[in-house]
Amino acid sequence: MTNCWGEKGDTTYDAAAAAAAAAADDDDEIMGRRQKPSVFPYLNALNGHGKVDDSLVQEVRNLVAHMDKELAGKNTLSGSQLTVADVAVWSTLYPALSGKFALKDWEVSFTNVKTWFSDLSSRSEFQRAVKEVCAGDTSQLKSSLASQPAPLRVPEAVSSKQQVQKQTSKQKEDTQAAPEKVVASPEEVSSATEAWLTGIQHCTKPMKRVHPVLPEKGRRNILITSALPYVNNVPHLGNIIGCVLSADVFSRYCRLRNYNSVYICGTDEYGTATETKAIAEGLTPQQICDKYSALHRDIYKWFNIDFDYFGRTTTSQQTEIAQDIFWQLHKKGFISQNSVEQLHCEKCDSFDDARGDQCDGCGKLINAIDLIQPKCKLCRNPPIVRSSEHLFLDLPKVEPKLQEHLDAAFKTGTWTNNAKVFYVWFDAPIGYISITANYTEHWQHWWKNPDNVQMYNFLGKDNVPFHSVIFPATLLGADDNYTVVKHMSATEYLNYEDGKFSKSRDTGVFGDQARDTGIPADIYRFYLLYVRPETQDSSFSWDDFLLKNNSELLNNLGNFINRALMFVSNSFGGTIQPMDLNSDDYNLLALVNRELHTYIDNMETTRIRDSIRNILSISRLGNQFMQENKPWVLVKGTDTDRKRAGSVVSLAANLACLLSVLLQPYMPEVSATIQRQLNVPDTCNVVYQDLVCHLSPGHKIGQPSPLFQKIEASTIAELKKRFAGQGPPPSNKLKGRKGGDAAPGSAVSPEDTERIQAEVTKQSNKADKFTIDAEVKVLLDLKKKLTEATGQTATAPGGGKQKGNKQGKQPASQGEMKVIANSRTVDSAEVDRLTALVAEQGNKVREVKTSKADKSVVDREVVMLLDLKKQLALAQGMDPDAAVGGGKKKGKKK
């Protein structure tokens, strides 16, 4: 592409021109439009490089209007599949539909384009494209690109027919110059009018929830689960949106609809990974479970995740229920026995918990024995393959029941299109049942009641095989009237910027770090849900985070609500005024109801990301309504004008009340703040099918105040640097397992060791002939800390030479070497790493020698090689000086 707008000599221009041509009324206009760029001249004029012509604006609006018609009932321009046409047209229209040059009210006028544009804009590859070519606020080109020459506007080819029509075209252009007003159908307006005038009389109040919540006849009973987070880790933002946050939004929505719902979750605490983590941290498995279960609970509390019950799997109920299900399967002949080859560490005398079940990259399911060069997690020694007998769920025998269930579920339930994969898993999902059993002794009312209970699973795509096949097959095979999932909402992966979240590399924001950024939890919730990876992987981007906060929250949602309530407070004493609505007002109510209906439809099918866009569209309608009526002018006019101003701002306050309810699943604290400012009772917290008048004339509102704060670019720059994966700077003291200073040879956490190793590598790359003395000193100090952290004997920075002894230390005897070797366990992984570094540094020494480099450079590289050899000797349990020749100098024999 020649530029971001792509309007000259490339596929983007061709696609955009074709779209514009298709919008024309006849062949002659097509011939004229095919060679005429529209978007770039429009943007160029707005940027101060030309006259802003109304016809220019209308040309772009006509193009978008045609697209809106073509996109009706489609996800992409081609219908279903993303093609280069979508990429090309999106690139062309991006600056005309976002930022300060965006077409006025286009999101209200062209809802199909809004859905298409928002979907593409939320994808990671499109976000990266914007980041590459646009400036910090993503509304303008980077200066280096903006300075490129603009394409000339090609003169329009005028046909004879157009020439005849030209005399009457001016009047037509004047009519089209004003932005097209969206008009609801008469049926929509009639329904909205009736709901506004009488709907409040028919509204039900929120149902009171009493724990334990149990299914009730005649009500919609919904059992909500989110994938049980494993207990040996700290969840990052991708983990949080993938299960607990998504389920929380749906759970809160169910309560607002007066559904009888219960939300169950907890930590998954069984498995060899728990034992491995316990050994690594010097704790017992129970202590590890207690530690991380509490950590998860605290993180989710900060994120305002409102479980009905958050439990654990290490309970007697888990044992009892899991064994009961197993014996039910066994009695019915669904359990088979077979021999399995596994990786076994002879040194640790245990089968290794090798991660061979699923590839993080492609999702392919593999066996651990297929791994290349596997190593034991504990001692790092290579394991051997050993056979052992195992019990299996005989899926072929259960298949008829499972197939019957899946056929019915696909017809009547909600399954996202990434929920259809196969693998074997047994114990973990039973945790949903046992955790419910810890919540209430009447757990069977939920779990053995398939005719009256609907179950919704929320999970990441890596857990799909276990929830879509194995768990249903287990419950169906047990044949004990279990409730089986019919609705599954699986997300793709949320990446971090251009990479992945990584705790070991300090990359990305983890749950326990989010609160330290000073950004409220609701802002994280909003953004994570805005970019929720519903159909494909998406990315957490700090630049986009800033943009969404400052534009969607601050300038759109926050601006509308604060402006409306401040006007009621300052101009009408905080009192809602009588509302004498006109036809335009009822048309607004109909358009709001259109968004409200879509919000409900999206929520019912767990398209959570799309519903948040309906909220923002309602807010835009409110801003447009205020702007068109200008109550700040009316209030200074006649009595009639002042009454009209009171009607406008009071209707706007009712829109703010609706928004506070719709926001509750997404931003519960912000929702509560709005309702305090409105001074509305809890009875408003029900999502009805249409907008009703909750704030009647005479209602007194509370004290308005801004809802959101602007996030500065400097703040984002600091956060990007903080979570970029550089790791914290090295400290003077190393923490041991239980705190305090770590003496040489004492055990420290793997995280500290890995961090110091990273710093060593980083420091090694810094050294050059200009800074060698200072940098090498830092390098040697870091290496000393590394040897202490790995339990090795620290050597003096000078390589083991003693002052006053020109010959250096003599080689150790065989007996001395044996003592050293037997005094510590050899870390094979560390030996492998240092062996590779020695080989690499040896090649570097040869290169600098053959290149005839400066002597100081050669000496520096040789010193580094000798130092690495000594470290290798230490790792192997040998005397370090013996490994480099005992420190003797080359020269004449005495």
SULKAMO-V760781 format. One record per residue. BURIAL is # if it has 24 or more other ideal C-beta (glycine too) atoms within 12 Angstrom, else .. D_FIRST is the distance of its C-alpha to the first C-alpha in whole Angstrom. Layout:
# SULKAMO-V760781
<<BURIAL D_FIRST> <BURIAL D_FIRST>>
This chain:
# SULKAMO-V760781
<<# 0> <. 4> <# 5> <# 7> <# 8> <# 6> <# 9> <# 8> <. 8> <. 6> <. 8> <# 7> <# 9> <# 11> <# 12> <# 13> <# 15> <# 17> <# 18> <# 19> <# 21> <# 23> <# 24> <# 26> <. 29> <. 30> <. 28> <. 29> <# 26> <# 24> <. 24> <# 23> <# 21> <# 18> <# 17> <# 17> <# 15> <# 17> <# 15> <# 14> <# 17> <# 19> <# 17> <# 17> <# 21> <# 22> <. 21> <. 23> <. 22> <. 23> <. 26> <. 25> <. 26> <. 28> <# 26> <# 23> <# 24> <# 25> <# 22> <# 20> <# 23> <# 24> <# 21> <# 21> <# 25> <# 24> <# 22> <# 25> <. 27> <# 25> <# 25> <. 28> <. 30> <. 26> <# 25> <# 21> <# 20> <. 22> <. 25> <. 25> <. 22> <# 19> <. 16> <. 13> <# 14> <# 15> <# 11> <# 9> <# 12> <# 13> <# 10> <# 10> <# 14> <# 14> <# 15> <# 17> <# 19> <# 20> <# 21> <. 23> <# 21> <# 21> <# 23> <# 27> <# 28> <# 26> <# 27> <# 30> <# 29> <# 27> <# 28> <# 26> <# 23> <# 24> <# 25> <# 22> <# 20> <# 22> <# 22> <# 18> <# 18> <# 21> <# 20> <# 19> <# 16> <# 15> <# 17> <. 15> <# 12> <# 13> <# 16> <. 13> <# 11> <# 14> <. 18> <# 21> <# 21> <# 18> <# 18> <# 16> <# 14> <. 15> <. 17> <. 15> <. 12> <. 14> <. 15> <. 13> <. 14> <# 13> <# 13> <. 16> <# 18> <. 19> <. 22> <# 23> <. 25> <. 29> <. 31> <. 35> <. 35> <. 33> <. 35> <. 38> <. 36> <. 35> <. 38> <. 38> <. 35> <. 35> <. 38> <. 35> <. 32> <. 35> <. 36> <. 32> <. 31> <. 33> <. 31> <. 32> <. 34> <# 35> <. 38> <# 40> <. 42> <. 46> <. 46> <# 44> <# 46> <. 49> <# 49> <# 47> <# 50> <# 53> <# 51> <# 51> <. 54> <. 56> <# 54> <# 55> <. 59> <. 57> <. 55> <. 56> <. 57> <. 55> <. 57> <. 59> <# 58> <. 61> <. 60> <. 60> <# 58> <# 60> <# 59> <. 61> <. 62> <. 60> <. 57> <. 53> <# 54> <# 51> <# 51> <# 47> <# 47> <# 44> <# 43> <# 46> <# 44> <# 46> <# 48> <# 47> <# 44> <# 42> <# 40> <# 36> <# 34> <# 33> <# 36> <# 37> <# 35> <# 35> <# 39> <# 41> <# 39> <# 38> <# 42> <# 43> <# 41> <# 42> <# 45> <# 45> <# 44> <# 47> <# 49> <# 48> <# 49> <# 52> <# 52> <# 54> <# 52> <# 52> <# 49> <# 50> <# 49> <# 50> <# 49> <# 50> <# 52> <# 53> <# 52> <# 52> <# 49> <# 52> <# 54> <# 52> <# 50> <# 54> <# 55> <# 52> <# 53> <. 57> <. 57> <. 59> <# 57> <. 59> <. 58> <# 54> <# 54> <. 56> <# 53> <# 50> <# 51> <. 52> <# 49> <# 47> <# 49> <. 48> <# 45> <# 45> <. 47> <# 45> <# 42> <# 45> <# 45> <# 48> <# 49> <# 53> <# 53> <# 52> <# 54> <# 54> <# 55> <# 58> <# 60> <. 63> <# 62> <# 59> <. 62> <. 64> <# 61> <# 59> <. 62> <# 64> <# 60> <# 61> <. 64> <# 64> <# 61> <. 64> <. 66> <. 64> <. 63> <# 60> <# 60> <. 60> <. 61> <. 59> <. 58> <. 55> <. 54> <# 53> <# 52> <# 55> <# 56> <. 59> <. 59> <# 59> <. 60> <# 58> <# 55> <# 52> <# 49> <# 46> <. 43> <# 43> <# 42> <# 39> <. 36> <. 34> <. 30> <. 31> <# 34> <. 36> <. 40> <. 42> <. 45> <# 46> <. 48> <. 44> <. 43> <. 42> <. 45> <# 46> <# 48> <# 50> <# 49> <# 52> <# 53> <# 50> <# 52> <. 51> <# 53> <. 54> <# 54> <. 57> <. 58> <. 59> <. 61> <. 58> <. 59> <# 56> <# 55> <. 56> <# 53> <. 54> <. 57> <# 55> <. 52> <. 54> <# 54> <# 51> <. 49> <. 52> <# 50> <# 47> <. 47> <. 49> <# 46> <. 43> <. 45> <. 46> <# 44> <# 41> <# 39> <# 35> <. 33> <# 33> <# 37> <. 38> <# 39> <# 42> <# 44> <# 48> <# 49> <# 52> <# 53> <# 50> <# 50> <# 53> <# 53> <# 52> <# 55> <# 57> <# 56> <# 56> <# 60> <# 60> <# 59> <# 62> <. 65> <. 64> <# 60> <. 61> <# 61> <# 57> <# 57> <# 60> <# 59> <# 56> <. 57> <. 57> <# 54> <# 50> <# 49> <# 45> <# 43> <# 41> <# 39> <# 36> <# 35> <# 37> <# 40> <# 39> <# 41> <# 44> <# 44> <# 44> <# 46> <# 48> <# 50> <# 50> <# 52> <# 54> <# 55> <# 56> <# 58> <# 60> <. 61> <# 62> <. 60> <# 57> <# 55> <# 51> <# 48> <# 46> <# 43> <# 41> <# 38> <# 36> <# 33> <# 30> <# 29> <# 28> <# 27> <# 27> <# 24> <. 22> <. 25> <# 28> <# 32> <# 34> <# 38> <. 39> <. 36> <# 36> <# 32> <# 32> <# 34> <# 37> <# 40> <# 42> <# 40> <# 38> <. 41> <. 41> <# 38> <. 40> <# 38> <# 40> <# 40> <# 39> <# 35> <# 34> <# 36> <# 33> <# 30> <# 31> <# 32> <# 29> <# 27> <# 29> <# 28> <# 30> <# 27> <# 25> <# 25> <# 24> <# 24> <# 26> <# 24> <# 26> <# 23> <# 23> <# 27> <# 27> <# 25> <# 27> <# 30> <# 29> <# 28> <# 29> <# 33> <# 33> <# 32> <# 32> <# 35> <# 37> <# 37> <# 38> <# 41> <# 42> <# 42> <# 44> <# 47> <# 47> <# 48> <# 50> <# 52> <. 52> <# 53> <# 55> <. 57> <# 55> <# 56> <# 54> <# 55> <. 56> <# 53> <. 54> <# 50> <. 49> <. 47> <# 44> <# 45> <# 46> <# 43> <# 41> <# 43> <# 42> <# 38> <# 39> <# 41> <# 38> <# 36> <# 40> <# 40> <# 37> <# 37> <# 40> <. 39> <# 36> <# 39> <# 41> <# 39> <# 37> <# 34> <# 34> <# 31> <# 31> <# 34> <# 33> <# 30> <# 33> <# 35> <# 32> <# 32> <# 36> <# 35> <# 33> <# 35> <# 38> <# 36> <# 35> <# 39> <# 40> <. 38> <# 39> <# 43> <. 43> <# 46> <. 46> <. 47> <# 49> <# 51> <. 52> <. 54> <. 56> <. 58> <. 56> <. 53> <. 54> <# 55> <# 51> <# 50> <# 52> <# 51> <# 47> <# 47> <# 49> <# 47> <# 44> <# 46> <# 47> <# 43> <# 43> <# 46> <# 44> <# 41> <# 43> <# 45> <# 41> <# 40> <# 43> <# 41> <# 38> <# 40> <# 44> <# 44> <# 42> <# 44> <. 47> <# 47> <# 46> <# 49> <. 51> <# 50> <# 50> <# 54> <# 53> <. 55> <. 54> <. 55> <# 52> <# 50> <# 50> <# 47> <# 48> <# 46> <# 46> <# 46> <# 50> <# 51> <# 52> <# 53> <. 56> <. 57> <. 59> <# 57> <. 57> <# 54> <# 53> <. 52> <# 48> <. 46> <. 42> <# 41> <# 38> <. 37> <. 34> <# 32> <. 31> <. 28> <. 31> <. 33> <# 29> <. 29> <. 32> <# 32> <# 29> <. 31> <# 34> <# 32> <. 30> <# 32> <. 34> <# 38> <. 40> <. 42> <# 45> <. 48> <. 52> <. 53> <# 52> <. 53> <. 55> <. 55> <. 58> <. 57> <. 58> <. 58> <# 57> <. 60> <. 59> <. 59> <. 59> <# 56> <# 53> <# 50> <# 47> <# 45> <# 47> <# 47> <# 43> <# 42> <# 44> <# 43> <# 40> <# 41> <# 43> <# 40> <. 38> <# 41> <# 41> <. 37> <. 38> <# 41> <. 41> <. 44> <. 43> <. 44> <# 46> <. 49> <. 48> <. 45> <# 47> <. 50> <# 47> <# 46> <# 50> <. 51> <# 48> <# 49> <# 53> <# 52> <# 50> <# 53> <# 55> <# 52> <# 53> <# 56> <# 57> <# 59> <# 58> <# 58> <. 59> <. 56> <. 57> <# 57> <# 61> <# 63> <. 66> <. 67> <. 70> <. 70> <. 68> <. 68> <# 66> <# 67> <. 69> <. 67> <. 68> <. 71> <. 70> <. 72> <. 70> <. 66> <. 68> <. 68> <# 65> <. 63> <. 65> <. 65> <. 61> <# 59> <# 57> <# 53> <# 51> <# 48> <# 49> <# 50> <. 47> <# 45> <# 47> <. 48> <. 44> <# 44> <# 47> <. 45> <. 42> <# 44> <. 46> <. 43> <# 42> <# 46> <. 46> <. 42> <# 44> <. 47> <. 46> <. 43> <. 46> <. 45> <. 47> <. 50> <. 49> <. 46> <. 48> <. 50> <# 48> <# 46> <# 50> <# 51> <# 48> <# 49> <# 52> <# 52> <# 49> <# 52> <# 55> <# 53> <# 52> <# 56> <# 57> <# 54> <# 56> <# 60> <# 61> <# 62> <# 59> <# 61> <# 62> <# 59> <# 58> <. 62> <. 64> <# 62> <. 65> <. 64> <. 63> <. 66> <. 70> <. 72> <. 75>>
